Amino acid sequence: METNYIIILDYSVGEVIKIKLTKEQIEESEKYDDFETFLSTLEEVYDFRLKDCLWMCTESYQERSFGF
């Protein structure tokens, strides 16, 4: 499975951050043994702190919302 998307739940501010990785970011992520180490390189770019977040990565992205 190739990681194309990262979904981050920042529970310190109640925010969901959805990131579609660029081709360059995907290639860069493959250089890391630990994906979370790669994620730490994105903290300043996307304004989040990993220590305050839960995250998942996925090949495809779908979203469902209820009551909004």
N, C-alpha and C positions, 0 to 999 in steps of 0.2 A: 504494500500500500504506500503510495506516495502522499506525503502531507502537502495539501494545497491550501488548507484553511486552518486557522487557529481561533478557537472560541475561548475567551477569557471572561471569567466572572470575578470582578473586582468587588469583593464584599466590604471593603472599607468605605466605598462610596455608593454601593448599590448599582453598579454599572456593568453592562455586558459589552465587551469589546470584540468585534468580529474583524479578523484580518485575513484577506486573501493574499497569500504570499506571491511575490513576483518570481519570475524564473531565476533571477539572481539570488533571491533569498532562499529558494528551495535548494539551489546548488550549494550555497553557503552552509545551510543546515546539515547537509550530508557530510560535511567535514568534521562534525562534532560526534563524539561517542555518546554523549548524553544530550537529548533534545532540550532539556531544561536549561542547560548551559547556553545553548543557542538562543533560547527565549530571553535569557538575561541580557543579551546584546540588543534586544528590541525594546527594553524598558523605557529608555529615554525617547526613542523614536515615536512610540505610541502612548507615552505618558501613563505607565502603570508600574506597580512594584510587585514583583513575583511573590514576595512574602505575604502579600495581602490578597492573593488571587488563587483561584482554582482554574485549571485550564484543560482543554482537550484539543487534539489535532485530528483532522479528518481529510479524507480524499475528496469527498463531495460535501455540499452544504445544503441543508433544507431547514426551514424554520416554520414553526406553527405558533400561533398566538391565540389566546382565548380572552375574551372580555375587554379588548382594547379598542 
